[in-house]
Amino acid sequence: MKYPRKLSSGANNTVIVINDSEVGKLFVGDTRSDIGSEAEKMQFANSINGLVVKFIRLDYNEEIQAEVLVMERIQPIDFRSYEVEIRELWFDVFIDELHQLHKAGFVHRDLKRPSNIGGMAFDNILLTHQGLRLIDVGISALQKQVGDKIFEKYIEIENNEILEFKEYFLNR
């Protein structure tokens, strides 16, 4: 289906512009993720720090018959226009905030897209005027939901992805 003011589409959902400060992730039919669970994980991360895109509300769009996860609209900028020294500072803050989320019991799980999913490898990490930010918490996990053993495995995988992202972000 063609949606008005489409920003992007992932494996299961489309994101549209609602207004200058809000976007909506559409949940139509079987999207393989639950809007309530995604909202809960986003709100949890938002309560720890500002790394993850901010949750605003859940809504329903009658016109396109879709449940909508409304969140802040992020305006990304191209990191390649900044000196490596500045990128190193942004990366250090990103790591600190990501580790805060891990310590609190949140893991993103989609820093680097699997090779069989379209898009760029690190599409879910955006540079903004406020620093690096994370979007798309669809497959993220809370430690209280998955238990310690699974959570630690997810952290191990994410820590490896962080090393790959550092190379990409600082040397591209």
N, C-alpha and C positions, 0 to 999 in steps of 0.2 A: 504494500500500500504506500502511496505517496503522501507524505505528511507536510503540512505547512511549516515553514521556518525551520526545517531540519538542519541540525548541526552535524550530527554524526550517527552512525549505526554500528553496533557491536555485533557479536555473535547472536544475541537474543533480543536486544532492545534497540530502540531509536531514541535519540535525545533531540528535543526541539526547543527553540527559544520561546519563552513565555512573554518576557518583557526585557528591558535593559538590564535588570538585576537578577532575573530568575530564568532557569532552564527546567525542563521537565523530562525525566526518563519515563518513557511509555511502557506500560505493561499491558500487552494485548494477547489474549489467548494464553497458551502454554509457553511462558518465557524461560522456563527452567530455573527461575529464581522467584523468590517470594518478596513482594513489595514491603510487607511488614518486617520481615527479617532484615532486609537491606536497610530500611529506615532505622531499625534498632541498632544495627552495627554502626551506621553513620553517626547517629546520636551519641553512641558510646565513645567513638573516636573523637567527636567534637567536644565532649566533656573533658578530654585529656589535654588536647592542644589544637592548634589550627591547621594541622597538616592536611587533613582530609576535607574535601569540599563540604561546605556547611549545609546541613539538612534544614529545610524551611517548613515543609508540611506535606501531607498526603492529600491528593485531590482526585477528582474524576472529571474527565473531559467528555461531555455529552456528544459534542460534534464528531469526535473520532472514536467514541466508545472505548476509552482507554483509562485504566488507572494510571495516575501520574505521581511519581516521586519528584517533588519540587525541591530544587536546591539552588544555591547561589550560582550565578553565572560568572565563570572564570574567564578572564581575557588573557590567554597565553601570549608570551613574547618569545622570540627566538634567542636561545642562549648563546648561539654562535656569534652574536654581535657584542658579546662581553668578554673581557680579558679572562684568561684562565685563572688568574689570582682571585678574581671576583667569584668565578664559578666554584673555586675551592671553598670559599667562605659559605656560599649557598649550600654546597654539598655537605659541609660540616654541620650546619644547622639542620639540614634534612635528616642526616644520620642521627643526630641527637633526638629530634622529634620522633623519628621512626622507632628508636630504642625506647623512648618514653611510652609509645603505644604498645610495644611488645611487652614491656614490664607491667603495664596495666592489664594485659590480657587480650590485645587486639593484634591480628596479623592480616595484612592486606591480601596476600596470596596471588597478586596479579601485577607485580611490578614489571615483569618481563613476560610478554605474551608467548604462549607456545608457538612453535614454528608453523603449525597447521592452521592458525587463526590469522585472518587478514589484519593489515595495519602494521605500523612500525613497532619495533620490539618494545620500546618504552613509552607507548602512547598514553599510559595512565599516570605519568609523571609530567606535570606541566610547570614551566617557569612562569611566574607572575611577578608583578612589581613588589609583591610581599615575599617572594622567594619561591622555592619549589613546593608544589602542592600535589596531592593525590586525588584522583577521581576514580569512579567505578569500584565500589566496594561490594559488588555482586557476589563474588566468591570468597570474600574475606571471612575470617572466623574469629569467634570469641572463645577464649580458653574455657570459660564456664560452660560453653555449649559442646565443645569437642573433647575436653579432657586434656590432661597434662601431656600424655604421650604423643597424641596426634598434634597438639599445639607445638610442641618442641620440634617435631619433624617439619612442620610448616615454617617455623622460625629458621631452621637450618637451611631450607631451600631458599627462603627470602634473603638470608645473609649472603648466599652465593650470588643471587641476582643483584644484590647491592654492589658487589665487587664488579660485576659486568657493567652495571649502570655507571659506576664511577669512571671506568675506562671510557665508556661512550661519551659521557657528559664532559669530561675534562679534556679529552683528546680528539674530539671531532671538530 
